[in-house]
Amino acid sequence: MSTPTKTIKIFLSSPMDVAEERFAAKRVIERLQEQFAYYGHIEKVLSEEKPLPATETPQKNIPAPSDTDIVVVLLWSRLGTPILDEQYRERPGDPPMTGTEWEFYDAARSYQTTGRPFLLVYRKMAKVLVDLDDEAELERRQEQKRMLEQFERRWFRGTEGAWKGYYHPFATTAELETLLEQHLSERLRIELADDSLSDDPIAGRQWLGGTVANAHDLQERQEGDGRRLRMLGPFRLRSGHAARALGRDDGLF
């Protein structure tokens, strides 16, 4: 039987105020790398893991979000630092975009035209503490808040507050970690569903809580106890006859 060789790239984008949450997201991806290792290779794209030259922006030395498969954006109270390079603007002559803003825009623009990458956004809703005696810092915080609110109005909220896009709110790092693991796990089941192994006579593999079964094993179980099996994850059976053997005509569990 052939071994799956598909690679899924996960791009992580965030400003500096969610460093703890970014570290938690890395932990999630690393756990999923191990969990899904049988089905394919999961590659995380993070600027801090690359030998970035001091003379260029990080964006020039890592894959663009539009060249990856899943993009995760983490936000709280900042939108980030503007990039002066005009290459990273929506249109020539436009104001500079921040690194996080451009990474989101690049992913969203690509999704609108190609359907990829899959874009997930998470926003921390906890209150921000500011030292009122530090007027310069207070002013920077207020400017970042204004930029973030403008970003939200453009991409997520209509003029009357109705959703036109969606981000997942969270309050704590632990809550984010749980949400992100659930969401990425579900998406990876779709991305890594194996429907291409033409030399595989058993018509597909299923994710069964960490074990692997084939269609014939499933049929035997079904015939043995007379119950339909409830499978975990939306893995697609590779052939119609195997789906029909399990009592389904749509090829999906």
C-alpha positions in Angstrom: 0.0 0.0 0.0 1.3 3.5 -0.9 2.2 5.9 1.9 0.6 9.3 1.7 3.1 12.0 0.9 0.9 15.1 0.8 2.3 18.2 2.6 0.0 20.8 4.2 1.6 24.1 5.1 0.1 26.1 8.0 1.0 29.8 8.1 0.8 31.5 11.5 0.4 35.4 11.5 0.2 37.6 14.6 1.4 40.9 16.0 3.7 41.1 19.1 1.0 41.4 21.7 -0.1 37.8 21.4 3.3 36.2 21.9 1.9 33.7 24.5 -1.0 32.8 22.2 1.4 32.3 19.3 3.5 29.9 21.3 0.3 28.0 22.2 -0.6 27.8 18.5 2.8 26.3 17.8 2.2 23.6 20.4 -1.1 22.8 18.7 0.4 22.4 15.3 3.2 20.3 16.7 0.7 17.9 18.3 -1.2 17.7 15.1 2.0 17.0 13.1 2.4 13.8 15.2 -1.3 12.9 15.2 -1.6 13.1 11.5 1.8 11.9 10.5 0.4 8.7 8.9 -1.7 10.8 6.5 0.8 13.4 5.4 3.4 16.0 6.4 2.3 19.1 8.2 4.7 22.0 7.9 4.4 25.1 10.0 5.4 28.4 8.5 6.7 30.8 11.2 9.1 33.7 10.7 10.9 33.1 14.0 12.0 29.6 12.9 13.8 31.0 9.8 17.3 32.6 9.6 16.0 36.0 8.5 18.5 38.5 7.3 18.7 41.8 9.1 18.5 43.7 5.8 15.0 42.6 4.7 11.5 42.3 6.0 10.4 38.9 7.3 7.8 38.7 4.6 10.5 38.5 1.9 12.1 35.4 3.4 9.2 33.1 4.2 6.5 31.7 1.9 3.6 34.1 1.2 0.3 33.1 3.0 -1.2 32.7 -0.5 1.3 29.9 -1.2 0.2 27.9 1.9 -2.8 25.7 2.6 -4.1 27.0 6.0 -3.5 30.5 7.5 -4.1 31.2 11.1 -4.3 34.9 12.3 -4.2 35.8 16.0 -5.3 39.3 17.1 -5.9 41.2 20.3 -5.1 44.9 20.7 -2.6 45.6 17.9 -2.6 45.3 14.1 1.2 45.4 14.0 4.0 47.5 12.5 3.7 49.0 9.0 5.9 47.6 6.2 7.5 50.4 4.2 8.2 48.3 1.1 5.6 49.2 -1.5 5.5 45.6 -2.6 3.3 44.9 0.4 0.5 47.3 -0.3 -2.9 46.7 -1.8 -2.4 49.2 -4.6 0.5 51.4 -5.6 0.4 54.6 -3.6 -1.8 53.2 -0.8 -0.7 53.8 2.8 1.6 51.1 4.2 0.0 47.9 5.6 1.3 46.2 8.7 2.8 42.8 8.5 -0.2 41.0 10.0 -2.6 43.1 7.8 -0.7 42.3 4.6 -0.6 38.6 5.5 -4.3 38.5 6.1 -5.0 40.4 2.9 -2.7 38.2 0.8 -4.5 35.1 2.1 -8.0 36.6 1.7 -7.4 37.8 -1.8 -6.1 34.4 -2.8 -9.1 32.7 -1.3 -11.5 34.9 -3.2 -9.9 33.9 -6.5 -8.7 30.4 -6.0 -10.5 29.0 -2.9 -7.2 28.7 -1.0 -5.7 29.0 1.6 -8.3 28.2 4.3 -8.3 31.2 6.5 -8.9 31.2 10.3 -8.9 34.3 12.5 -9.0 34.4 16.3 -9.3 37.6 18.4 -8.6 37.8 22.1 -11.4 39.7 23.9 -9.7 40.4 27.2 -9.2 43.9 28.5 -5.9 45.7 27.8 -4.0 47.2 30.7 -2.2 50.5 30.0 0.0 52.7 32.2 -1.8 56.0 32.2 1.4 57.8 33.2 3.2 56.7 30.0 1.6 59.1 27.6 3.6 58.0 24.6 2.6 54.3 25.1 -1.0 55.3 25.7 -1.0 57.2 22.4 0.6 54.2 20.6 -2.0 51.9 22.1 -4.9 54.2 21.0 -3.5 54.3 17.4 -3.2 50.5 17.3 -6.8 50.3 18.6 -8.0 52.6 15.8 -6.2 50.6 13.1 -7.6 47.3 14.4 -11.2 48.7 14.5 -10.8 50.0 10.9 -9.5 46.5 9.9 -12.5 44.9 11.6 -15.0 47.2 9.9 -13.5 46.4 6.5 -13.3 42.7 6.7 -15.7 41.5 9.4 -18.5 44.0 10.3 -21.0 45.8 8.1 -22.1 49.4 8.7 -24.8 48.3 11.1 -22.6 45.8 12.9 -23.8 42.7 10.9 -21.2 40.1 10.2 -19.7 39.9 6.7 -16.8 37.8 7.7 -16.0 35.9 10.9 -13.4 35.7 13.6 -13.4 33.3 16.6 -13.4 35.3 19.9 -11.5 33.9 22.9 -10.7 35.1 26.4 -7.7 33.0 27.5 -4.8 31.2 26.0 -6.2 27.9 27.1 -9.5 28.6 25.3 -7.6 29.5 22.2 -5.6 26.3 22.3 -8.7 24.2 22.6 -10.5 26.0 19.8 -7.6 26.0 17.5 -6.8 22.3 18.0 -10.5 21.4 17.3 -10.6 23.6 14.2 -7.3 22.6 12.7 -8.0 18.9 13.3 -11.3 19.1 11.5 -9.7 21.0 8.6 -6.8 18.6 8.3 -9.1 15.6 8.1 -10.5 17.3 5.0 -7.2 18.3 3.6 -5.6 14.9 4.1 -8.5 12.7 3.1 -7.0 10.1 0.8 -8.8 9.6 -2.5 -5.9 9.1 -4.8 -4.3 5.8 -4.0 -5.3 3.9 -7.1 -3.1 0.9 -6.1 -5.0 0.5 -2.8 -7.4 -2.4 -3.0 -9.2 -1.7 0.2 -10.8 1.6 -0.9 -9.6 4.2 1.6 -8.5 4.6 5.2 -10.5 6.2 8.0 -9.4 8.1 11.1 -10.6 6.0 14.1 -9.4 7.8 17.2 -5.8 7.1 16.3 -6.2 3.8 14.6 -6.5 2.9 10.9 -9.1 0.6 9.4 -10.0 -0.3 5.9 -13.4 -0.7 4.2 -13.5 -4.5 4.5 -12.8 -4.2 8.3 -15.6 -1.7 8.6 -18.0 -3.9 6.7 -17.2 -6.9 8.9 -17.9 -4.9 12.0 -21.2 -3.6 10.5 -22.4 -7.1 9.6 -21.3 -8.5 12.9 -23.4 -6.2 15.2 -26.0 -5.0 12.7 -25.4 -1.3 13.5 -24.2 1.4 11.3 -20.8 2.7 12.2 -20.4 6.3 13.1 -17.0 7.4 11.8 -14.9 10.3 13.1 -13.9 12.9 10.5 -15.1 13.6 7.0 -12.6 11.2 5.2 -13.7 10.4 1.7 -13.9 6.8 0.5 -11.8 6.3 -2.6 -14.4 4.4 -4.6 -18.1 4.2 -4.9 -18.4 0.4 -4.5 -16.7 0.6 -1.1 -19.2 3.3 0.0 -22.1 1.2 -1.2 -20.7 -1.8 0.7 -21.0 0.3 3.8 -24.6 1.2 3.1 -23.9 4.7 1.7 -24.3 6.0 -1.8 -22.6 9.4 -1.4 -19.1 8.2 -0.7 -18.8 10.1 2.6 -19.1 9.2 6.2 
